[in-house]
Amino acid sequence: MSNSRSSGRFDKLIAGASAGLLESLATYPTEYVKTRQQLPPGSSKSPSMTAIIAQVFRNGQGARTLYSGASSFCMSNAAKSAVRFFVFDKARTYMWRDPLTGKWSSASNLLAGLVAGAAEGVTVVTFGETLKTKMIENRLRPKHEQFRGVVDAVRQIIRTDGPSGLYRGVVPVTLKQSSNAMVRFTSYNAILNLLENVSESRMGSVKPILAGACAGVVTVYATMPFDSIKTRLQATCNPAASMGTFACLTTMIREEGIKSLWRGTTPRLMRLTISGGVSFWVYENVAKFLEASRMQQSTRGDVIHAIQ
């Protein structure tokens, strides 16, 4: 029984990591375009999504460029997703739930999401986002100035800025991830409950996809300013990189207008709508599969023990 209980603790981590890895691989090109739009514009106007994609293919680089920084982002996203789902489920066990229905309240989901977002922001996301931003920005440099890979990027960042350079933007990242997880989990569970009340038998496995996609839309518009500030603080070529979070915010609004805080919304909306549906669906199904496999092994072990 102890082995079964111990392995059960890893189910959430494995399911979360699987969800994060698959959704990030599927949607990374939209993350690339969003980050390009959020980097300091070379002219007075930020390039559109279609202009960035057209430029990539016009230069003959194609998919390779669209996946610049993907390795660090996908590994970070898998770890982030594992931490997020594990901490959320763990934190929720200490929250209030309806004794009749067994469901957690919106306040419980909100608080558990806040804890999960802060945990993933500090432990995983800042480091991964810093590398992703610098690898994408690196593609815009002359060939002789580019990083030779992720390891070389880490080495040069530490040499130039010290170890703290890998955690630049930790405040907006943690704020973004906290609000992100808080909004996403709360809206996901609210929408999922609504779908279950509307149709208990129909729709089946489609419900997590629809609820996750809708939660992604809500999350994008609620947390976009944190994402934009984070990108500016992590960009090497940006004068705001040496500023604090509040100074960066006021500079962006003063020089580029408040709309600059929602720059890159379209590609991020595309990514989080798709990833929201994919990640929750993968998580739910992998978790169920692991639990069923564990129960089957436990039953088989009990039968063999009884025979002996």
Residue pairs with C-beta under 8 A, 6 or more apart in sequence:
1 298
4 294
4 297
4 298
7 294
8 291
8 294
11 287
11 290
11 291
11 294
12 82
12 85
12 86
12 89
12 90
12 287
13 82
13 85
13 86
14 82
14 286
14 290
15 85
15 282
15 283
15 284
15 286
15 287
15 290
16 81
16 82
16 83
16 84
16 85
16 86
16 283
17 78
17 79
17 81
17 82
18 78
18 282
18 283
18 286
19 81
19 85
19 278
19 279
19 280
19 282
19 283
19 286
20 77
20 78
20 79
20 80
20 81
20 82
20 84
20 279
21 74
21 77
21 78
21 81
22 278
22 279
22 282
23 77
23 81
23 274
23 275
23 278
23 279
23 282
24 31
24 70
24 73
24 74
24 77
24 78
24 275
25 70
25 74
26 274
26 275
26 278
27 270
27 271
27 274
27 275
27 278
28 66
28 67
28 70
28 73
28 74
29 63
29 66
29 67
30 267
30 268
30 270
30 271
30 274
31 73
31 132
31 267
31 268
31 271
32 65
32 66
32 67
32 68
32 69
32 70
32 136
33 49
33 52
33 53
33 66
33 264
33 267
34 227
34 264
34 267
34 268
34 271
35 69
35 132
35 133
35 136
35 231
35 264
36 47
36 52
36 136
37 46
37 47
37 49
37 52
37 263
37 264
37 267
38 46
38 227
38 228
38 231
38 232
38 263
38 264
39 133
39 136
39 137
39 140
39 231
39 232
39 235
39 237
39 238
40 232
40 235
40 237
40 238
40 239
40 240
41 47
46 260
46 263
47 55
49 266
49 267
53 66
56 62
56 65
56 66
59 65
65 139
68 135
68 136
68 138
68 139
69 131
69 132
69 133
69 134
69 135
69 136
71 150
72 128
72 131
72 132
72 135
72 150
73 128
73 129
73 131
73 132
75 128
76 124
76 125
76 127
76 128
76 129
76 131
76 132
77 128
79 123
79 124
79 128
80 120
80 124
80 125
80 128
80 177
81 279
81 283
83 116
83 119
83 120
83 123
83 124
84 116
84 117
84 119
84 120
84 181
85 116
85 283
87 112
87 115
87 116
87 119
87 120
88 112
88 113
88 115
88 116
88 181
88 185
89 112
91 111
91 112
91 115
91 116
92 104
92 108
92 109
92 112
95 104
95 105
95 107
95 108
95 109
95 111
95 112
96 104
96 105
96 107
96 108
97 103
97 104
97 105
97 108
98 104
98 105
103 193
104 112
104 189
106 186
106 189
106 190
109 185
109 186
109 189
109 190
110 182
110 185
110 186
112 185
113 178
113 181
113 182
113 183
113 184
113 185
113 186
114 178
114 181
114 182
116 181
116 185
117 174
117 177
117 178
117 179
117 180
117 181
117 182
118 174
118 177
118 178
120 177
120 181
121 170
121 173
121 174
121 175
121 176
121 177
121 178
122 170
122 174
125 173
125 177
126 166
126 167
126 168
126 169
126 170
126 173
126 174
127 166
127 167
129 169
129 173
129 230
129 234
130 157
130 165
130 166
130 167
130 168
130 169
130 234
131 150
131 153
131 154
131 166
133 231
133 234
133 235
134 147
134 153
134 157
134 234
134 235
134 236
135 147
135 150
135 153
137 235
137 236
137 237
138 146
138 147
138 153
139 146
147 153
147 156
154 166
157 165
157 166
158 165
158 166
161 168
168 233
168 234
168 241
169 229
169 230
169 231
169 233
169 234
169 245
171 244
171 245
172 226
172 229
172 230
172 233
172 245
172 248
173 226
173 230
175 226
176 223
176 226
176 227
176 230
179 222
179 223
179 226
180 219
180 223
180 226
183 215
183 218
183 219
183 222
183 223
184 215
184 216
184 218
184 219
184 276
185 215
187 214
187 215
187 218
187 219
188 211
188 212
188 214
188 215
188 276
188 280
189 211
191 210
191 211
191 214
191 215
192 207
192 208
192 211
195 203
195 207
195 210
195 211
196 207
203 210
205 281
205 284
205 285
208 277
208 280
208 281
208 284
209 277
209 278
209 280
209 281
210 277
211 280
212 276
212 277
212 278
212 279
212 280
212 281
213 273
213 274
213 276
213 277
214 276
215 276
215 280
216 269
216 272
216 273
216 274
216 275
216 276
216 277
217 269
217 272
217 273
217 276
219 272
219 276
220 265
220 268
220 269
220 272
220 273
221 262
221 265
224 261
224 262
224 264
224 265
224 268
225 249
225 261
225 262
227 264
227 268
228 252
228 260
228 261
228 262
228 263
228 264
229 245
229 248
229 249
229 252
229 261
231 264
232 238
232 240
232 241
232 248
232 252
233 240
233 241
233 243
233 245
233 248
234 241
235 241
240 247
240 248
240 251
240 252
243 251
249 261
252 260
252 261
253 260
253 261
